[in-house]
Amino acid sequence: MSKIDKFKFFVPVDISKAKDENGNEIMRIAGIASTIDRDSDDEILDPSGFDLSYFMKNGFINWHHQTNNSPESIIGEPTVARITDKRFVC
């Protein structure tokens, strides 16, 4: 790999072990999904306008934005979602 192929980034996320309703060990991931900050496309999405009920019913957590071409990138489904301090947290 060349230096161009490598990059570093920081994502504030909490990962913890948990158990599902059947007592099976599962992994829970929590973190900031979106903020009001301007993104790399120079766009702003205000989380206060998000419909979290749709996300909770139909949403999923993905590793990257290629789920149409790569369904294995789906790593979970939401169990909690809220807007706090102008951040979308799940």
Protein Blocks (a to p, Z undefined) as FASTA:
>chain_A
ZZklpccddddddddddddfkopacddddddfbdfbdcfkopacdfklpcfklmmmmgcc
dfblclmmmmmlpgbdcfbdcdeehiacZZ
